[in-house]
Amino acid sequence: MSRYEVGGTGAGADSGAGAGAGATGRGLWVEEPARRHRMPDPVRTSAVRAVLIVSVTLTQATITFFLTLTGSWLALPMALGAIAGTIVATWGVLDVLITRQMWNQRYGVLSEPSSTAGRLRREARRASRADRKARRARKAAAGRIPREDGPLAASGRYSTR
């Protein structure tokens, strides 16, 4: 067994000298849980492509700047290339955003108990209960005989039937 494998005893562990003495044999490679989920493959591919395009464009723009300072004849073709690179880099970044949005619309909906949909359903149930209760109250009040001499009878808004 190797010195770095679990349970292995290497030369450093037997000698009793140094930091390796008494070590439990922790492995060299330790898997830790990811903090965030891995990006889907198409999104990661477009993101890598966009980063490469943007980095080449920035390098080209920097070289163009220095060629312009020196007055070289290469400044004009490089400037045209930098403008074209800027357009392509903008396309690359938009490609990442569009690919990510497309992926989320197709595969990204995760249903959880605390999601917005559950909250909206609860609110809709509360509203329908309140509506039913108000309808029952109106139905019960419709059977009453209105007063003709009440304070609001003179306004004409309330019929006396």
C-alpha positions as CSV (number, residue, x, y, z in Angstrom):
1,M,0.0,0.0,0.0
2,S,1.0,3.5,-0.6
3,R,1.8,5.9,2.2
4,Y,-1.2,8.1,1.2
5,E,-3.8,5.3,1.0
6,V,-6.1,4.7,3.9
7,G,-4.5,2.3,6.4
8,G,-1.2,2.3,4.7
9,T,2.0,2.5,6.6
10,G,4.8,4.4,4.9
11,A,8.4,5.0,6.0
12,G,7.4,8.3,7.6
13,A,4.7,6.8,9.7
14,D,6.9,4.1,11.1
15,S,9.8,6.3,12.0
16,G,7.9,8.3,14.6
17,A,9.5,11.6,13.5
18,G,7.7,14.5,11.9
19,A,4.1,15.3,11.4
20,G,3.2,11.9,9.9
21,A,3.7,10.1,13.3
22,G,0.4,8.8,14.7
23,A,-1.6,9.9,11.6
24,T,-4.7,7.9,10.8
25,G,-3.7,7.5,7.2
26,R,-6.0,10.1,5.6
27,G,-6.1,9.7,1.9
28,L,-4.5,12.2,-0.5
29,W,-7.7,12.7,-2.4
30,V,-10.8,13.5,-0.3
31,E,-14.2,13.9,-1.9
32,E,-16.1,16.8,-0.6
33,P,-19.7,17.6,-1.4
34,A,-20.2,20.4,-4.0
35,R,-21.6,23.6,-2.7
36,R,-23.4,24.2,-6.0
37,H,-24.7,21.8,-8.6
38,R,-22.6,21.4,-11.7
39,M,-23.7,23.3,-14.7
40,P,-25.4,21.2,-17.5
41,D,-23.0,20.2,-20.3
42,P,-24.4,22.5,-23.0
43,V,-24.3,25.5,-20.7
44,R,-20.8,24.7,-19.6
45,T,-19.7,24.2,-23.2
46,S,-21.0,27.6,-24.3
47,A,-19.6,29.3,-21.2
48,V,-16.1,27.9,-21.9
49,R,-16.4,29.0,-25.6
50,A,-17.5,32.5,-24.5
51,V,-14.6,32.8,-22.0
52,L,-12.1,31.8,-24.7
53,I,-13.6,34.3,-27.3
54,V,-13.6,37.1,-24.7
55,S,-10.1,36.5,-23.7
56,V,-8.8,36.4,-27.3
57,T,-10.7,39.6,-28.0
58,L,-9.3,41.4,-24.9
59,T,-5.8,40.3,-25.9
60,Q,-6.4,41.5,-29.4
61,A,-7.7,44.9,-28.2
62,T,-4.6,45.3,-25.9
63,I,-2.2,44.5,-28.8
64,T,-4.2,47.0,-31.0
65,F,-3.8,49.7,-28.4
66,F,0.0,49.2,-28.2
67,L,0.3,49.1,-32.0
68,T,-1.6,52.4,-32.2
69,L,0.8,53.9,-29.7
70,T,3.8,52.9,-31.7
71,G,2.2,54.1,-35.0
72,S,2.6,50.7,-36.7
73,W,0.7,49.9,-39.9
74,L,-0.7,46.8,-38.3
75,A,-2.9,49.0,-36.0
76,L,-5.7,49.3,-38.6
77,P,-6.1,45.6,-39.4
78,M,-5.9,44.8,-35.7
79,A,-8.5,47.4,-34.9
80,L,-10.9,46.0,-37.5
81,G,-10.2,42.5,-36.0
82,A,-10.9,43.8,-32.5
83,I,-14.2,45.3,-33.6
84,A,-15.2,42.0,-35.2
85,G,-14.0,40.1,-32.1
86,T,-16.2,42.4,-29.9
87,I,-19.2,41.4,-32.0
88,V,-18.3,37.7,-31.8
89,A,-17.7,38.0,-28.0
90,T,-21.1,39.6,-27.5
91,W,-22.6,36.7,-29.4
92,G,-20.8,34.3,-27.2
93,V,-22.0,35.8,-24.0
94,L,-25.6,35.9,-25.4
95,D,-25.2,32.3,-26.4
96,V,-24.5,31.4,-22.7
97,L,-27.5,33.2,-21.5
98,I,-29.8,31.8,-24.1
99,T,-28.5,28.2,-23.6
100,R,-28.9,28.5,-19.9
101,Q,-32.5,29.8,-20.2
102,M,-33.3,27.1,-22.7
103,W,-32.0,24.4,-20.3
104,N,-33.9,25.8,-17.4
105,Q,-37.1,25.9,-19.4
106,R,-36.7,22.3,-20.5
107,Y,-35.2,20.6,-17.6
108,G,-34.8,23.0,-14.7
109,V,-38.2,23.0,-12.9
110,L,-37.7,21.4,-9.5
111,S,-40.8,21.0,-7.4
112,E,-40.4,21.5,-3.7
113,P,-42.9,21.9,-0.9
114,S,-41.8,25.4,-0.3
115,S,-42.0,26.5,-3.9
116,T,-44.0,29.4,-5.2
117,A,-46.7,27.2,-6.7
118,G,-47.7,25.8,-3.2
119,R,-47.9,29.3,-1.8
120,L,-50.1,30.4,-4.7
121,R,-52.4,27.4,-4.3
122,R,-52.8,28.2,-0.5
123,E,-53.7,31.8,-1.3
124,A,-56.2,30.7,-4.0
125,R,-57.8,28.4,-1.4
126,R,-58.0,31.1,1.1
127,A,-59.6,33.5,-1.4
128,S,-62.2,30.9,-2.5
129,R,-63.1,30.2,1.1
130,A,-63.6,33.9,1.8
131,D,-65.6,34.2,-1.4
132,R,-67.9,31.3,-0.4
133,K,-68.3,32.8,3.1
134,A,-69.3,36.2,1.6
135,R,-71.8,34.6,-0.8
136,R,-73.4,32.8,2.2
137,A,-73.6,36.0,4.1
138,R,-75.2,37.8,1.2
139,K,-77.6,35.0,0.7
140,A,-78.6,35.1,4.4
141,A,-79.0,38.9,4.2
142,A,-81.2,38.7,1.1
143,G,-84.0,37.2,3.1
144,R,-84.4,40.3,5.3
145,I,-86.9,43.0,4.8
146,P,-85.2,46.3,4.3
147,R,-86.2,49.3,6.4
148,E,-87.9,52.0,4.4
149,D,-87.2,54.8,6.9
150,G,-83.5,54.1,7.5
151,P,-80.8,56.8,7.1
152,L,-79.8,55.6,3.6
153,A,-83.3,55.2,2.2
154,A,-83.4,58.8,1.0
155,S,-80.4,58.4,-1.2
156,G,-82.2,56.1,-3.6
157,R,-79.3,53.7,-3.8
158,Y,-81.1,51.0,-1.8
159,S,-84.3,49.6,-3.2
160,T,-87.1,48.8,-0.9
161,R,-88.5,46.0,-3.0
